[in-house]
Amino acid sequence: MEKQKNAVGRRKEAVARVYISKGTGNITVNEKEYKQYFPIMYLQNQVELPLKMTDTVSAFDVVVNVQGGGPKGQAEAVKMAISRVLCEINPEFRPVLKKDGLMTRDSRSVERKKFGKRKARRSFQFSKR
């Protein structure tokens, strides 16, 4: 493996840039330890998932820069970016990650608000009389 590999993951408005190098299993998100950056256990599991599925938790050091969106979108963007880098490092990981949908970009995002409506689809209350 080269010195360092990188990839980008996106989800909703969040963009995560991930840099992976050989190491001991440290995951750093925006210069903080990932358990401190994502205090909710579910989000921590999302970040760890690709590494756990490929049994490479203690093989690599992961450095992440993430911006935009909320905590859940950021965690899922990080998950996708890590999956992409792992496939770049070892193509044999791809079927394992693809089976659980980690290689697929989730394109769902917030629908825009339309004029004449209160929200994207919600109208004002209708009064017949």
MIFI-277524 format. One record per residue: x, y, z of N, C-alpha, C in turn. Coordinates in nm, 2 decimals. Example, Ala and Ser with C-alpha at 12.3 -4.5 7.8 and 13.67 -1.06 7.14 Angstrom:
// MIFI-277524
+--------+--------+--------+--------+--------+--------+--------+--------+--------+
|   n_c1 |   n_c2 |   n_c3 |  ca_c1 |  ca_c2 |  ca_c3 |   c_c1 |   c_c2 |   c_c3 |
+--------+--------+--------+--------+--------+--------+--------+--------+--------+
|   1.32 |  -0.57 |   0.78 |   1.23 |  -0.45 |   0.78 |   1.32 |  -0.33 |   0.78 |
|   1.28 |  -0.22 |   0.71 |   1.37 |  -0.11 |   0.71 |   1.29 |   0.00 |   0.79 |
+--------+--------+--------+--------+--------+--------+--------+--------+--------+
//
This chain:
// MIFI-277524
+--------+--------+--------+--------+--------+--------+--------+--------+--------+
|   n_c1 |   n_c2 |   n_c3 |  ca_c1 |  ca_c2 |  ca_c3 |   c_c1 |   c_c2 |   c_c3 |
+--------+--------+--------+--------+--------+--------+--------+--------+--------+
|   0.08 |  -0.12 |   0.00 |   0.00 |   0.00 |   0.00 |   0.09 |   0.12 |   0.00 |
|   0.04 |   0.23 |  -0.07 |   0.11 |   0.35 |  -0.07 |   0.11 |   0.41 |   0.07 |
|   0.16 |   0.53 |   0.08 |   0.17 |   0.60 |   0.21 |   0.03 |   0.63 |   0.26 |
|  -0.06 |   0.68 |   0.17 |  -0.19 |   0.72 |   0.22 |  -0.29 |   0.71 |   0.10 |
|  -0.42 |   0.67 |   0.13 |  -0.52 |   0.66 |   0.03 |  -0.64 |   0.75 |   0.08 |
|  -0.71 |   0.81 |  -0.01 |  -0.82 |   0.89 |   0.03 |  -0.94 |   0.88 |  -0.06 |
|  -1.06 |   0.92 |  -0.01 |  -1.19 |   0.91 |  -0.08 |  -1.28 |   1.01 |  -0.02 |
|  -1.39 |   1.04 |  -0.10 |  -1.49 |   1.13 |  -0.05 |  -1.63 |   1.05 |  -0.04 |
|  -1.70 |   1.08 |   0.07 |  -1.83 |   1.02 |   0.08 |  -1.93 |   1.14 |   0.11 |
|  -2.05 |   1.12 |   0.05 |  -2.15 |   1.23 |   0.07 |  -2.28 |   1.17 |   0.11 |
|  -2.36 |   1.25 |   0.19 |  -2.50 |   1.21 |   0.23 |  -2.57 |   1.34 |   0.27 |
|  -2.69 |   1.36 |   0.21 |  -2.76 |   1.48 |   0.22 |  -2.67 |   1.60 |   0.20 |
|  -2.65 |   1.69 |   0.29 |  -2.56 |   1.80 |   0.27 |  -2.42 |   1.78 |   0.32 |
|  -2.39 |   1.66 |   0.38 |  -2.26 |   1.64 |   0.44 |  -2.16 |   1.58 |   0.34 |
|  -2.04 |   1.63 |   0.35 |  -1.93 |   1.58 |   0.27 |  -1.81 |   1.54 |   0.36 |
|  -1.77 |   1.42 |   0.34 |  -1.66 |   1.36 |   0.43 |  -1.54 |   1.33 |   0.34 |
|  -1.42 |   1.38 |   0.38 |  -1.30 |   1.34 |   0.31 |  -1.22 |   1.25 |   0.40 |
|  -1.19 |   1.13 |   0.36 |  -1.12 |   1.03 |   0.45 |  -0.98 |   1.00 |   0.39 |
|  -0.89 |   1.00 |   0.49 |  -0.75 |   0.96 |   0.45 |  -0.71 |   0.84 |   0.54 |
|  -0.67 |   0.73 |   0.48 |  -0.64 |   0.61 |   0.55 |  -0.49 |   0.58 |   0.53 |
|  -0.42 |   0.54 |   0.64 |  -0.29 |   0.50 |   0.63 |  -0.27 |   0.38 |   0.73 |
|  -0.16 |   0.30 |   0.71 |  -0.14 |   0.19 |   0.80 |  -0.12 |   0.24 |   0.94 |
|  -0.17 |   0.17 |   1.04 |  -0.16 |   0.22 |   1.18 |  -0.22 |   0.12 |   1.28 |
|  -0.27 |   0.18 |   1.38 |  -0.32 |   0.10 |   1.50 |  -0.47 |   0.10 |   1.52 |
|  -0.54 |   0.17 |   1.44 |  -0.69 |   0.18 |   1.45 |  -0.74 |   0.30 |   1.51 |
|  -0.67 |   0.41 |   1.50 |  -0.72 |   0.54 |   1.55 |  -0.81 |   0.60 |   1.44 |
|  -0.93 |   0.65 |   1.49 |  -1.02 |   0.72 |   1.40 |  -1.03 |   0.87 |   1.45 |
|  -0.99 |   0.96 |   1.37 |  -1.00 |   1.10 |   1.41 |  -1.10 |   1.18 |   1.31 |
|  -1.19 |   1.25 |   1.37 |  -1.29 |   1.32 |   1.29 |  -1.27 |   1.47 |   1.33 |
|  -1.24 |   1.55 |   1.23 |  -1.22 |   1.70 |   1.25 |  -1.13 |   1.72 |   1.37 |
|  -1.02 |   1.65 |   1.38 |  -0.91 |   1.67 |   1.48 |  -0.96 |   1.63 |   1.62 |
|  -1.07 |   1.55 |   1.63 |  -1.12 |   1.50 |   1.76 |  -1.13 |   1.35 |   1.75 |
|  -1.12 |   1.28 |   1.86 |  -1.15 |   1.14 |   1.86 |  -1.29 |   1.11 |   1.82 |
|  -1.32 |   1.01 |   1.73 |  -1.45 |   1.00 |   1.68 |  -1.56 |   0.97 |   1.78 |
|  -1.53 |   0.91 |   1.90 |  -1.63 |   0.89 |   2.00 |  -1.66 |   1.02 |   2.07 |
|  -1.57 |   1.11 |   2.07 |  -1.60 |   1.25 |   2.12 |  -1.68 |   1.33 |   2.02 |
|  -1.65 |   1.32 |   1.89 |  -1.72 |   1.39 |   1.79 |  -1.86 |   1.34 |   1.77 |
|  -1.88 |   1.21 |   1.77 |  -2.01 |   1.14 |   1.76 |  -2.04 |   1.08 |   1.89 |
|  -2.10 |   1.15 |   1.99 |  -2.13 |   1.09 |   2.12 |  -2.23 |   0.98 |   2.12 |
|  -2.32 |   0.98 |   2.02 |  -2.43 |   0.88 |   2.02 |  -2.37 |   0.74 |   1.97 |
|  -2.40 |   0.64 |   2.04 |  -2.35 |   0.50 |   2.01 |  -2.38 |   0.46 |   1.86 |
|  -2.51 |   0.49 |   1.82 |  -2.55 |   0.45 |   1.69 |  -2.46 |   0.51 |   1.58 |
|  -2.42 |   0.64 |   1.60 |  -2.34 |   0.70 |   1.50 |  -2.20 |   0.65 |   1.50 |
|  -2.15 |   0.61 |   1.62 |  -2.01 |   0.55 |   1.63 |  -2.01 |   0.42 |   1.56 |
|  -2.12 |   0.34 |   1.57 |  -2.13 |   0.21 |   1.51 |  -2.13 |   0.23 |   1.35 |
|  -2.20 |   0.33 |   1.31 |  -2.20 |   0.36 |   1.16 |  -2.06 |   0.39 |   1.11 |
|  -1.98 |   0.47 |   1.18 |  -1.85 |   0.50 |   1.14 |  -1.76 |   0.37 |   1.14 |
|  -1.77 |   0.29 |   1.24 |  -1.69 |   0.17 |   1.25 |  -1.73 |   0.06 |   1.16 |
|  -1.85 |   0.06 |   1.11 |  -1.91 |  -0.06 |   1.04 |  -1.83 |  -0.11 |   0.92 |
|  -1.78 |  -0.03 |   0.83 |  -1.70 |  -0.08 |   0.72 |  -1.57 |  -0.15 |   0.77 |
|  -1.51 |  -0.10 |   0.87 |  -1.39 |  -0.16 |   0.92 |  -1.41 |  -0.29 |   0.99 |
|  -1.53 |  -0.30 |   1.06 |  -1.56 |  -0.42 |   1.13 |  -1.60 |  -0.53 |   1.03 |
|  -1.67 |  -0.49 |   0.93 |  -1.71 |  -0.59 |   0.83 |  -1.59 |  -0.65 |   0.75 |
|  -1.48 |  -0.58 |   0.74 |  -1.37 |  -0.62 |   0.67 |  -1.25 |  -0.67 |   0.76 |
|  -1.28 |  -0.67 |   0.89 |  -1.18 |  -0.71 |   0.99 |  -1.05 |  -0.63 |   0.98 |
|  -1.07 |  -0.50 |   0.96 |  -0.95 |  -0.42 |   0.96 |  -0.95 |  -0.31 |   1.06 |
|  -1.02 |  -0.33 |   1.17 |  -1.04 |  -0.22 |   1.27 |  -0.90 |  -0.18 |   1.33 |
|  -0.81 |  -0.27 |   1.35 |  -0.68 |  -0.23 |   1.41 |  -0.57 |  -0.22 |   1.31 |
|  -0.60 |  -0.23 |   1.18 |  -0.50 |  -0.23 |   1.08 |  -0.47 |  -0.09 |   1.02 |
|  -0.56 |   0.00 |   1.03 |  -0.55 |   0.14 |   0.97 |  -0.58 |   0.25 |   1.06 |
|  -0.51 |   0.36 |   1.04 |  -0.55 |   0.49 |   1.10 |  -0.63 |   0.57 |   1.00 |
|  -0.74 |   0.63 |   1.05 |  -0.84 |   0.70 |   0.97 |  -0.84 |   0.84 |   1.01 |
|  -0.82 |   0.94 |   0.92 |  -0.83 |   1.08 |   0.95 |  -0.94 |   1.13 |   0.86 |
|  -1.04 |   1.20 |   0.92 |  -1.16 |   1.24 |   0.85 |  -1.18 |   1.39 |   0.86 |
|  -1.21 |   1.46 |   0.75 |  -1.25 |   1.60 |   0.75 |  -1.40 |   1.60 |   0.70 |
|  -1.49 |   1.64 |   0.78 |  -1.63 |   1.64 |   0.74 |  -1.69 |   1.77 |   0.77 |
|  -1.78 |   1.82 |   0.68 |  -1.85 |   1.94 |   0.70 |  -1.99 |   1.94 |   0.63 |
|  -2.08 |   2.02 |   0.68 |  -2.21 |   2.03 |   0.63 |  -2.30 |   1.93 |   0.69 |
|  -2.43 |   1.95 |   0.68 |  -2.53 |   1.86 |   0.73 |  -2.53 |   1.84 |   0.88 |
|  -2.60 |   1.74 |   0.93 |  -2.61 |   1.71 |   1.07 |  -2.53 |   1.59 |   1.11 |
|  -2.54 |   1.55 |   1.24 |  -2.46 |   1.44 |   1.28 |  -2.48 |   1.31 |   1.21 |
|  -2.61 |   1.28 |   1.18 |  -2.64 |   1.15 |   1.12 |  -2.59 |   1.15 |   0.97 |
|  -2.61 |   1.26 |   0.90 |  -2.56 |   1.27 |   0.76 |  -2.41 |   1.26 |   0.76 |
|  -2.35 |   1.33 |   0.85 |  -2.20 |   1.32 |   0.86 |  -2.15 |   1.18 |   0.88 |
|  -2.21 |   1.11 |   0.98 |  -2.17 |   0.98 |   1.01 |  -2.18 |   0.89 |   0.89 |
|  -2.29 |   0.90 |   0.82 |  -2.32 |   0.81 |   0.70 |  -2.22 |   0.85 |   0.59 |
|  -2.19 |   0.98 |   0.58 |  -2.09 |   1.02 |   0.47 |  -1.95 |   0.96 |   0.50 |
|  -1.92 |   0.96 |   0.63 |  -1.79 |   0.90 |   0.67 |  -1.79 |   0.75 |   0.64 |
|  -1.90 |   0.68 |   0.67 |  -1.91 |   0.54 |   0.65 |  -1.89 |   0.51 |   0.50 |
|  -1.95 |   0.59 |   0.41 |  -1.94 |   0.56 |   0.27 |  -1.79 |   0.59 |   0.22 |
|  -1.73 |   0.70 |   0.27 |  -1.60 |   0.73 |   0.23 |  -1.50 |   0.62 |   0.28 |
|  -1.51 |   0.57 |   0.40 |  -1.43 |   0.46 |   0.45 |  -1.44 |   0.34 |   0.36 |
|  -1.57 |   0.31 |   0.33 |  -1.60 |   0.19 |   0.24 |  -1.53 |   0.20 |   0.10 |
|  -1.53 |   0.32 |   0.05 |  -1.47 |   0.35 |  -0.08 |  -1.32 |   0.33 |  -0.08 |
|  -1.26 |   0.38 |   0.03 |  -1.11 |   0.37 |   0.05 |  -1.07 |   0.22 |   0.06 |
|  -1.15 |   0.15 |   0.15 |  -1.12 |   0.01 |   0.17 |  -1.12 |  -0.07 |   0.04 |
|  -1.22 |  -0.04 |  -0.05 |  -1.23 |  -0.11 |  -0.18 |  -1.11 |  -0.07 |  -0.27 |
|  -1.06 |   0.05 |  -0.25 |  -0.95 |   0.09 |  -0.33 |  -0.82 |   0.02 |  -0.28 |
|  -0.81 |   0.00 |  -0.15 |  -0.69 |  -0.07 |  -0.10 |  -0.70 |  -0.22 |  -0.14 |
|  -0.81 |  -0.29 |  -0.12 |  -0.83 |  -0.43 |  -0.15 |  -0.96 |  -0.46 |  -0.22 |
|  -0.96 |  -0.48 |  -0.35 |  -1.08 |  -0.50 |  -0.42 |  -1.16 |  -0.62 |  -0.37 |
|  -1.10 |  -0.71 |  -0.30 |  -1.18 |  -0.83 |  -0.24 |  -1.28 |  -0.79 |  -0.14 |
|  -1.27 |  -0.67 |  -0.08 |  -1.36 |  -0.62 |   0.02 |  -1.49 |  -0.57 |  -0.04 |
|  -1.49 |  -0.55 |  -0.18 |  -1.61 |  -0.49 |  -0.24 |  -1.74 |  -0.57 |  -0.23 |
|  -1.74 |  -0.70 |  -0.25 |  -1.86 |  -0.78 |  -0.24 |  -1.92 |  -0.78 |  -0.10 |
|  -1.83 |  -0.78 |   0.00 |  -1.87 |  -0.78 |   0.14 |  -1.94 |  -0.65 |   0.18 |
|  -1.88 |  -0.54 |   0.13 |  -1.94 |  -0.41 |   0.16 |  -2.06 |  -0.38 |   0.08 |
|  -2.06 |  -0.42 |  -0.05 |  -2.18 |  -0.40 |  -0.14 |  -2.30 |  -0.47 |  -0.09 |
|  -2.28 |  -0.59 |  -0.03 |  -2.40 |  -0.67 |   0.01 |  -2.48 |  -0.60 |   0.12 |
|  -2.42 |  -0.52 |   0.20 |  -2.49 |  -0.45 |   0.30 |  -2.52 |  -0.30 |   0.26 |
|  -2.49 |  -0.27 |   0.13 |  -2.53 |  -0.14 |   0.08 |  -2.44 |  -0.02 |   0.12 |
|  -2.32 |  -0.05 |   0.16 |  -2.22 |   0.05 |   0.20 |  -2.16 |   0.12 |   0.08 |
|  -2.17 |   0.06 |  -0.04 |  -2.11 |   0.12 |  -0.16 |  -2.20 |   0.20 |  -0.24 |
|  -2.33 |   0.21 |  -0.20 |  -2.43 |   0.28 |  -0.27 |  -2.45 |   0.42 |  -0.21 |
|  -2.45 |   0.52 |  -0.29 |  -2.47 |   0.66 |  -0.25 |  -2.62 |   0.68 |  -0.22 |
|  -2.66 |   0.72 |  -0.10 |  -2.80 |   0.74 |  -0.07 |  -2.83 |   0.88 |  -0.12 |
|  -2.91 |   0.89 |  -0.23 |  -2.93 |   1.02 |  -0.29 |  -3.05 |   1.10 |  -0.23 |
|  -3.12 |   1.04 |  -0.13 |  -3.23 |   1.11 |  -0.07 |  -3.18 |   1.24 |   0.00 |
|  -3.25 |   1.35 |  -0.03 |  -3.22 |   1.48 |   0.04 |  -3.35 |   1.55 |   0.06 |
|  -3.35 |   1.67 |   0.13 |  -3.46 |   1.74 |   0.16 |  -3.53 |   1.80 |   0.04 |
|  -3.66 |   1.78 |   0.02 |  -3.73 |   1.84 |  -0.09 |  -3.74 |   1.99 |  -0.07 |
|  -3.73 |   2.06 |  -0.18 |  -3.74 |   2.21 |  -0.17 |  -3.88 |   2.26 |  -0.14 |
|  -3.89 |   2.37 |  -0.07 |  -4.02 |   2.43 |  -0.05 |  -4.08 |   2.49 |  -0.17 |
|  -4.21 |   2.47 |  -0.20 |  -4.27 |   2.53 |  -0.32 |  -4.35 |   2.66 |  -0.28 |
|  -4.35 |   2.75 |  -0.37 |  -4.43 |   2.88 |  -0.34 |  -4.57 |   2.85 |  -0.33 |
|  -4.64 |   2.92 |  -0.25 |  -4.79 |   2.90 |  -0.22 |  -4.81 |   2.79 |  -0.12 |
|  -4.71 |   2.73 |  -0.07 |  -4.73 |   2.62 |   0.03 |  -4.65 |   2.66 |   0.16 |
|  -4.69 |   2.59 |   0.26 |  -4.62 |   2.62 |   0.39 |  -4.48 |   2.55 |   0.40 |
|  -4.48 |   2.42 |   0.35 |  -4.35 |   2.35 |   0.34 |  -4.34 |   2.29 |   0.20 |
|  -4.27 |   2.18 |   0.18 |  -4.25 |   2.12 |   0.05 |  -4.38 |   2.08 |  -0.01 |
|  -4.46 |   2.01 |   0.08 |  -4.59 |   1.96 |   0.03 |  -4.71 |   2.00 |   0.12 |
|  -4.68 |   2.05 |   0.24 |  -4.79 |   2.09 |   0.33 |  -4.85 |   2.22 |   0.28 |
|  -4.99 |   2.22 |   0.26 |  -5.06 |   2.34 |   0.22 |  -5.11 |   2.41 |   0.35 |
|  -5.16 |   2.53 |   0.33 |  -5.23 |   2.60 |   0.43 |  -5.36 |   2.54 |   0.45 |
|  -5.42 |   2.56 |   0.57 |  -5.55 |   2.49 |   0.60 |  -5.66 |   2.54 |   0.51 |
|  -5.73 |   2.45 |   0.45 |  -5.84 |   2.49 |   0.36 |  -5.97 |   2.51 |   0.44 |
|  -6.04 |   2.62 |   0.40 |  -6.17 |   2.65 |   0.46 |  -6.27 |   2.67 |   0.35 |
|  -6.37 |   2.58 |   0.36 |  -6.47 |   2.59 |   0.25 |  -6.56 |   2.71 |   0.27 |
|  -6.60 |   2.74 |   0.40 |  -6.68 |   2.86 |   0.43 |  -6.61 |   2.96 |   0.52 |
+--------+--------+--------+--------+--------+--------+--------+--------+--------+
//
